């Protein structure tokens, strides 16, 4: 049971890291393109 819980926690952490990287990539693109509304919305999330 404990191994399953650790795996679930690892998957949750991994998904959080991947989501963070994706948002960071979009924020960088929006800032580079000077898309202020998009950048502001992504920053708010």
N, C-alpha and C positions, 0 to 999 in steps of 0.2 A: 504494500500500500504506500509506503513512504517513497519508494522509487518512482511510482506513478505520479505522486504529488510533486516531486522534484522535477520530473520531466515536464509536467504542466506549467510549473513556475518558470522553467527555462524557456519554454515555448512562448509564454506571455512576455517575458523580458525580451526575447529575440524579436518578437513582433513589435514591441514598443520601440526598440532601437531602429528597426527597419522603417517604421512610420515616421520617426523623428528625422531620419536621413532623407526621406522623401519630402517632407515638409521643408527641410532646410534647403534642398535642391530647388524647390519651387520658389522659395523666398529669394534665393540668390538670383535666379532667372528674372523674377519680377523686378528686383532692385536694379539689375543690369539693364533691363529694357525700360526702366523708369516707369513701370506700371504701378503707379502709386496706390490705386484702389485695390489691385490684386495683392500687392505687398502688405497693405494695411489689413486686409481680410485674413491673409495667412498668418500674419503676426498676431492677430487677435485670437486665432485658434490656438 
